[in-house]
Amino acid sequence: MTTTKKRIGRPTTTDPRVHRYNFKLTTEENIRFKQMLCKAGLEHNRSQFIVKRIFNEEFVVIKRDPSKTQFIARLNEFYFQFQKLANNCAPVKAI
């Protein structure tokens, strides 16, 4: 009787990243590096930022506008009020 063991853990990739590089920055360079990270919107993913910067790939920067978020929230509330009105009127139409 042969049993196959179920693999536990993260699935393996076809092209694993095994090559690693290390570099040091001065204080001024670190400040500039952090500003570039913030401008690109990749504060939490430094490795992706560095790879894209080295190989000249385009950055996709998404900026959120809080006023638009508030507008969408109010628009949703307005829509839900109409939906409630339609739900209340539906039984009246059935009569």
C-alpha positions as CSV (number, residue, x, y, z in Angstrom):
1,M,0.0,0.0,0.0
2,T,1.5,3.3,-1.1
3,T,0.5,6.5,0.5
4,T,1.4,9.9,-0.8
5,K,2.1,12.6,1.7
6,K,0.3,15.8,1.3
7,R,2.7,18.8,0.9
8,I,2.2,21.4,3.6
9,G,3.3,25.0,3.4
10,R,3.8,27.6,0.7
11,P,3.6,26.3,-2.9
12,T,6.9,26.3,-4.8
13,T,7.3,28.7,-7.7
14,T,8.7,27.9,-11.2
15,D,11.3,30.7,-11.0
16,P,12.3,31.2,-7.3
17,R,14.3,34.3,-6.4
18,V,17.4,33.0,-4.8
19,H,20.0,35.7,-5.6
20,R,20.4,38.3,-2.9
21,Y,22.2,41.6,-2.9
22,N,23.1,43.9,0.0
23,F,24.0,47.6,0.0
24,K,24.4,50.4,2.5
25,L,23.2,54.0,2.3
26,T,24.3,57.2,3.9
27,T,21.8,59.3,5.9
28,E,21.1,61.6,3.0
29,E,20.7,58.7,0.6
30,N,18.4,57.0,3.0
31,I,16.2,60.1,3.2
32,R,16.1,60.4,-0.6
33,F,15.3,56.7,-0.8
34,K,12.4,56.9,1.6
35,Q,11.0,60.0,-0.3
36,M,11.2,58.0,-3.6
37,L,9.3,55.1,-1.9
38,C,6.6,57.4,-0.7
39,K,6.3,59.1,-4.0
40,A,6.0,55.8,-5.8
41,G,3.4,54.5,-3.2
42,L,5.5,51.4,-2.4
43,E,6.4,52.2,1.3
44,H,5.6,48.6,2.4
45,N,7.3,46.8,-0.5
46,R,10.9,48.0,-0.8
47,S,12.2,45.0,-2.8
48,Q,9.6,45.5,-5.5
49,F,10.5,49.2,-5.7
50,I,14.2,48.4,-6.0
51,V,13.7,45.8,-8.7
52,K,11.4,48.1,-10.7
53,R,13.8,51.0,-10.3
54,I,16.8,48.9,-11.5
55,F,15.1,47.5,-14.5
56,N,13.3,50.7,-15.5
57,E,9.8,49.3,-15.1
58,E,6.9,51.7,-14.8
59,F,5.4,52.4,-11.4
60,V,1.7,52.5,-10.9
61,V,0.9,55.2,-8.4
62,I,-2.6,55.2,-7.0
63,K,-3.5,58.3,-4.9
64,R,-6.6,58.3,-2.8
65,D,-8.7,61.5,-2.4
66,P,-10.6,61.5,0.9
67,S,-13.2,63.9,-0.5
68,K,-14.1,61.4,-3.2
69,T,-14.4,58.6,-0.6
70,Q,-16.9,60.8,1.4
71,F,-18.8,61.6,-1.8
72,I,-19.1,57.9,-2.6
73,A,-20.3,57.1,0.9
74,R,-23.0,59.7,0.7
75,L,-24.0,58.6,-2.8
76,N,-24.4,55.0,-1.4
77,E,-26.5,56.2,1.4
78,F,-28.7,58.1,-1.1
79,Y,-29.1,54.9,-3.2
80,F,-30.0,52.8,-0.2
81,Q,-32.7,55.3,0.8
82,F,-34.2,54.9,-2.7
83,Q,-34.0,51.1,-2.4
84,K,-35.8,51.2,1.0
85,L,-38.5,53.4,-0.6
86,A,-38.9,50.9,-3.4
87,N,-39.1,48.0,-1.0
88,N,-41.8,49.7,1.0
89,C,-43.8,50.6,-2.2
90,A,-43.6,47.1,-3.7
91,P,-46.3,45.6,-1.4
92,V,-48.6,48.5,-2.2
93,K,-48.3,47.9,-5.9
94,A,-49.2,44.3,-5.5
95,I,-52.6,45.2,-4.1
